[in-house]
Amino acid sequence: MIDLKAARLLDQNDPLKTFKNRFTHQENEIYLDGNSLGKLPKSVLSKLEDTLQNQWGKQLIRSWNENWLELPLRLSKKYETLLNASDGEIVFGESTSVRLYQILFALIESRNYPNQLITDSLNFPTDLYVLQGLAKHFSKLSIQSIQYGQEILADIEQLKEIIQTKPGIICLSLVTYKSAYCYPMKALNEWAAQNKSIIVWDLSHAVGAIPIDFKKTKTKIALGCTYKYMNGGPGSPAFLFVQKELHNLLQNPIQGWFGHLKPFDFDPQYKAAQGLERFNNGTPSILSMQAVEAGVDLILEAGIKNLRAKSVALSEMLIDEITKELETLGFELESPKNSIRRGSHIAIAHPHAWQICQALIQGDTLAPKIIPDFRPPHFIRIGITPLYTSYEDLWWLVNQLRMIVTSKAYLNFDEAKSQVT
Ligand SMILES: Cc1ncc(COP(=O)(O)O)c(C=O)c1O
């Protein structure tokens, strides 16, 4: 096993090391949540303080013209830069679940694609629920959820064959939430286009974790949350990307006033805004959006390619340690070994995963608390967020996992699970 001194040396030589200080941390605690909620950037505190004290507190309604109306547009531009989208191809607002329903509804109603929804069992439950809800609404719509031979990886040949034989609208999570498996985005977009189909990508576990280029990958529609690797805060609004040529073919099923051509004319008749702005609904959530901006600014400053390089280096060290140190203790690697097929978290399985997670979180007198997350039936997800994850953090993780299992310290914890894991 790599020793603590060597891990610290790697941290000293890390070109991104100063970013750790730009986040708030708890003493004696290592955050490896994988990744349900990113950490709080320090700059959010001053931004929100200004928004509350000056903009809301003093300027009140005037702040819409002075600051707030342009905030979602500014965010969209920053995400367009990060993801290589063209001007006007991203809008902000709502949760990923609501956005997914809206955009799938619009695609189905456009009648440009066969009446078939396809997803797979690796997708996040909310995506599956949204698809099931749509199938209830559109009686002629059929829905297929592909089961692969294994729990953690997609079988791309099987997926392609299904797209070819039953084309339609496909919804996939680019990086899957359990194993961090990452699909070949460009190849699948091309395959879908050749087969009268379209893929709607959920990027919740991918944005900020891996470089994504919408133009190069020929992506048509994508969306995702901003509270994971983008550090936008709990419940921060989602983004929606739609390639320009589709804008005027799609109608927003929620005809809210912020999607009107001229919202402040208060016209009693709805007229859709030009372009993707028609997918706006109601008043944007300004407080949350301020935090989203602080998060994306940090990613742009560090550079997504640099972040990815550090994520791969950290992940490879961890995989190496898992193979050498932990497999004999009953742990199994549940994420792809090949970094091209992997996002930025590592999943490991153990029959006592839930109790081991509780022991990690509690820490002990000699070691920091470590916060991973648990996913049923027996996965521990370890989030690698290169803005603030260090080699030393991973050293402690491996050390504690080994200690908890060899000493059977996990037996001190209940097998029954709590709600938020
Ligand atoms: C892949 C994926 N999609 C969607 C969601 C849920 O998004 P929201 O709560 O914004 O609807 C999550 C939440 O973790 C997720 O991992």
The ligand as a Gaussian input file, in Angstrom:
#p B3LYP/6-31G(d) Opt

LIG

0 1
 C      -28.766000      10.580000     -12.969000
 C      -29.722000      11.388000     -12.143000
 N      -30.772000      11.977000     -12.743000
 C      -31.653000      12.705000     -12.042000
 C      -31.491000      12.889000     -10.686000
 C      -32.534000      13.659000      -9.919000
 O      -32.546000      14.969000     -10.304000
 P      -33.568000      16.022000      -9.700000
 O      -33.657000      15.774000      -8.231000
 O      -32.959000      17.323000     -10.043000
 O      -34.877000      15.813000     -10.351000
 C      -30.411000      12.329000     -10.017000
 C      -30.232000      12.535000      -8.584000
 O      -29.335000      12.073000      -7.944000
 C      -29.501000      11.556000     -10.778000
 O      -28.459000      10.969000     -10.196000

